[in-house]
Structure formats: C-alpha cells, structure tokens
Amino acid sequence: MKLINKKVGFVMTGSYCTFKTTIPYMKKIIDEGAEIIPIMSFNAYNLDTKFGTSKEFISEIEDISQKKIIHSITTAEPIGPKKMTDIMIIAPCTGNTIAKLVNGITDTPAVMAAKSHLRNNNPLVIAVSTNDALSGNASNIGTLLNRNNYYFVPFKQDNPITKPRSMVFEPEYIIKTLEYALDREQIQPIVY
C-alpha cells in the first residue's frame, strides 16, 4: 500500500527482450494506487526489433498509463524542477545507461529523467538487464550500489551457459523493491 498516491517515473531503455515481461508491471503499479509517468530512451522509443515494434510498445504503454511518453531530453529535464516524480525506476536498465549514470553523461531522455529526478533526493530504482554485468559493467554496477538514492531490483544470471556475464532483473520484485526504496531500504538479496 506504500505506492498509493505516489508518482512513479517508469523509464524504459533498450533491453527489448524484457519489454513484454516488464510493461505489465506498469499496470500492476497503477493497481497499487500509483500514477505512472512513462519515459523512454531514444532507442527504446524509436527502434523496431525482433521482440516487437516501437509503435506497438508505445501504444501499449500509453494505453496503460493514460499519458504520452516522455521521449526527448527537453521534456525529461523538467521532471525534477516540477517535482513530477516521488520515485523512479529504470526497467530495463541497460549497461549503456548504467555506465552513463555512473559517469554523469546526460545524452538521452532516460538519463536526463534520472538526473533531474535525483536532484530532489528521491529514490531511483535500477532493474539491471545487460550482457556485460559480470564484465565491463561490473564496476559500474558496484559504483551505483554505493551511491545514495540508488536501489536495485534483485537480479541474477539469465543464462550462465551461453551468456556467462549477462544478468537480468526479476520483474516480480519490481513493486516490492519500489516499496522498500520509498523507505530508503535495499531489498535483499540483491543478487541470487
């Protein structure tokens, strides 16, 4: 019940293979009494993939949220100054986005939304989905784990045989992670 009347920024970046399992959680968050503010990176908003077309995903998200998706840097920037979000989740959060968050790079609507949101010291939840979590992005994930206001949806290796360095979040923990983050606590275990 902690999500009642909360404004939840829901950011999607380009880990397209997780979209179909992630998008339904927008509806579940709304069912918990929250408002969703949908945000997408340039790639998530514009690219068609073998997992579906951007037009299909956009239509579904806008239907669920009853809002237009924020998909430009200029429309993401006011999120903080206008106090548009109480909490934000980036789900899925690609390795590219994680690296940009670590290094202060603000060149997509996703990272601008996060940067703007964080200026109010509100929680930012990260749902890792990257093929290099246990290699190139391991240090970046570690850095965010040690920063204030960052919380992680529990994640695991998605296929240790064919993708031994890849990790992906568990969607069923999205709501519980948001609730914990609102209390400034990290749900445990983070990795399993």
N, C-alpha and C positions, 0 to 999 in steps of 0.2 A: 504493500500500500504506500510505500515511500515515493512512488512515481506520480501520485495524484497531484494534478495541477503543475507538474514540472514541465518546463520547455526543454525538450531533448533535441539537440542538434545531431542529426544522423548523417554522417559523411560516408560516402562510398568511393573507394579508389579501385584501380583496375585489376583486381584479382577476380576475374569474371567467373571462374569455376565455382566461386562461393555465392554468387548472387542469388541463385534460386533457393538456397537454404537460409540466406540472410534476410532477404526482403520480407518474408512473412513475420519476422520479429518486429518490424515497424508496426504492423497491425497489433501484435501482442502488447507492445509498449502502449499504444493508444488504448487498448482494452484495459490496461492498468490505470488509466485515468490521466495519462500524459499527453502532451502535444508534441508532434514530430515536426521539426524543421529540416526538410531534406536538402542535402548538399551533395554534389558530385564533382569529382576531379574532371579536368578536361577530357581525359581518355575514357573514364567511366561514362561520361555523358555523350561522347561522340562516336565511339568505336563499336562496330558490329563484330561479333566473334562467333565461333562455333557454339558458344553457350547461349546465344540469343542476340537479338538486335537491340541497339540502344533505344530505338523508338518503343519497343515492347517494354523494356525495363522502365523507361521514363514514364510511360503511360500507367504502368502498374504502381509505381511509387507515388505519382501524383494522385492517382485514384485513392490509394490507401491514406495518404496524408492530407488530401484535400488542399494541397498547396503546390505552387510552382516550385520546381527545384532550383536552388541557388547553384549556378554553374559558371560564374565568372568571378574574377578576383575583385572587381569593383562592387559586386553585390554581396560578396562574402565579408568584405572589410568592415561594414557597419555592425556585424554581429556583436562584437564586444562593446563598442561605444553605446549602442542602443540596448544593451543587456537583453539580447534576443534569446539567450540560452542559459539554463541553470546547470546543465551538464551536457557533454558532447561525447559521442562515440564515433570512432572511425572503424567501420566494419564493412568490408575487409580493409585492413591497413597493409599495403604492400611494403616491401623492403625499400623501394624507392621513396615512399612517403615517410617511412621511419627515418631514413638517412637525412631527408630534408628537415624533419622536425629536430633531429639532433644538431644539425648544422645551421639552423636558422634561415634556411632557404624558403622564400615565400613566392613561388612562381606558379602555383596552381590554386584554384578555389578551395581545395581541400586543406592545404597547409595555411592559406590565409584565414580560413574559417577557424582552424585550430589556434593559430597565433592570436587572432582577435578575441576568441573565447577565453583564452588563458590570461589575458590582461586583467580579467576580473577575478583571478584566483579560483576559478571554478574547475571541477574535476574533468579531466579528459581521459576517456577510456579507449584503449588500443586493442583491437582484435587482429592479432598478427596473422598474416597469410602471405608467406614468402618462401621461395625455393632456396634462399640462402640464409635462413635464420641461424643455422649452425655453422656458417662460414662467414661470408662477407658482412652480414648484418648482425652477427652475434654481439659484437662490441656496441653497436648502436642500440640494440635491444637492452643490453646491460646499462647503457647510459640512461635511457628513459626510465628504466626500473628504479634508478637512483635520483630521479628528478621529482620535485614537488608537483603535485596535482596530476600526475600520470598514474593510471591504473590499467591493469591488463585483464582481459577476458582469458581464462585458462586456455592453454594451447598445448598441442602435442605434435609429434611427428605424424604426418599424414600418410606416408608410405616409406618406411625406413629401408625397404629393399631397393626400390627403383629410384627413390628421391631421398637419399640418406641425410641431406642437410635441410630438407624442407619441413616447415612447421605450419600448422593451421589452428585457428581458434575453434573452440567448441560452441556453436551457436546457442545451444540450450542454456548456457551460462550467461548470456547477454543481460537478461533482466536482473538476475542476482548480482552480477558484477556492478551494474548501474546502481543498485540499491546500496551495496557496500561502499561504492565510491562516494555516494552522497553523504555517507557517514565518515568519509575520509579514511576508509579501510580498504586494504587489498584483499580480495577473496583468495583463499588458499585451498588447495595448492595452485600455484600459477602454472607450473609445468607438470604434466603427468604422462 
